[in-house]
Structure formats: structure tokens, C-alpha cells
């Protein structure tokens, strides 16, 4: 039996208890739920040299081991597995009521734009608002501070314009494995857009490609459709232009599909799928 290591918590020595009976010679661990308390937390390879992905504030992970300052975890939002600093996690529950819809949300010490800035949270972070709005502009965030109400949407928000949301990332630096407003990659951008609309969406481009079941022809492409190359994904802004985080511009950019198609083909090959969720 072959397991995808990216989304399967199995190592040579330990594994999630879900796989007991399928595997031998391992210690099986149920895991414990932790919450991400940092604005973002890198998800790393076993040698801690490669960035796989990032967790955002308020996300839940299942921890199977903590050793030498790192936790071996699986994301409960997209199933991704890897190592993240244990200092970024807490057992204390964060019960989300809202999501951050601004590219970057400033958390203030008090409900005043002139107040001291305590931290910043990225788009798609999960936060717990406590009590009512103290005035018509600010919300109290549990254990953090205050943020402007325009930076948030309700946790159960759906039907948000995915292209307008993607445009929030324009000129955000490209970062392989990034999911935050500081740096983002192509699949991280697309995943965040669907997640904030309360839709499950995988992390990597090949998983996303498999997940998209409705294929379309190039002549039928419309706003919000996805275009896949080997190792890359972009979203249609309309029937001609795409938006994508990419290493050519080293940022998120809008450009004509025909231009990107020609350039990418020279290095990575032709488009392998076009479709919609």
C-alpha cells in the first residue's frame, strides 16, 4: 500500500493510530490537538531545511511528537504533515468566530487606530471575537487585542468573490511554500481563496489538479477558472487574463494567459488542465 507522505502521518518509527493494522514495527500515536498561536508558523521537512507550507493563526494541528523544539504534526485544515516550531503552538483552545479577510490585519493594544500595534495576522487566519463591538469600528480578539471590523468576515461566510479576494495578494512577494501575506506561492494563494469561502481545497498543485473535477476548454474559460501546468496553477481574472503567484515576477501578478502560456511552455511544458471547482 502506497501512502502520500505529504498528507499521511507515517514515519519509520511512529505513525498515527489510524494506520494501526496497516503497518508494522511502529509506535502508534493518537495525537493531541494544538492551536497555532503565532501569526504564521513554518511547516518544515524532517531536516528542517525545506519549507513545505505554513500554518496561519488559529488553525488546528494534530501533534504526534514534540522533540528538540519541534512538533511533528498534521494540519486539520488540509492534512499536510511536517515539522513546526513547538513554540508556535498552544493547547489552549481558539474557537474561531471570524476569519481575516484583509491581506494583513493589524492587532492594536486598544480600540484606537493611534494605539500601539501588537502584531499582524494574515488573510485567512482564524480568530475568536469575544463580546460585542465596543464601538462601531473595533472588535476584541481573545488573548490578542483589537482589530478593525472591516478586516474580518464571519466564520461561515460563503459566496465571496474569489477573483477580488485573489487581487488582495497583488505584488505580495513570491515564497515557495508560503501561505501568508509576507510571502505566498501559487497553490497557497488558490488554497487560501477557497478556504476563506468555507470550501475544502488541497495544498499542492497536483492535488488541486486532481481535486478539480469539471474540465473546460480554453475558449470556454471564465472568471475564477483554474489553469494548471506541471507544478503551477493560476486563476482566470476574466476570459483572457490570469492572476498567479510566480517565480518569474517573484510576486503575485496579473498578466494575459496567452503571454504566460508561451513563457511557461518553454521551461515547464504545456497547460495540463483547465477547470473549475
Secondary structure, DSSP 4 states (H G I P E B T S, - for coil): ----TTS--B-SSEEEGGGBTTB-SSEEE--EEEEE-SSEEEEE-TTS-SEEEEEETT-EEEEEEEETTEEEEEETTT--EEEEEGGGEESS-----EEE-SSEEEEESSSSTTSPEEEEEETT-EE-B-S--SSSSEEEETTTEEEEGGGEEETT-----HHHHHHTTTTPBB-TT-BSSS-B-HHHHHHHHHHHTT----SSHHHHHHH--EE--GGG--TT-EEEETTEEEEESSSSEEEEEETTTTEEEEEEHHHHHHHHHHHH-S--EEEE-
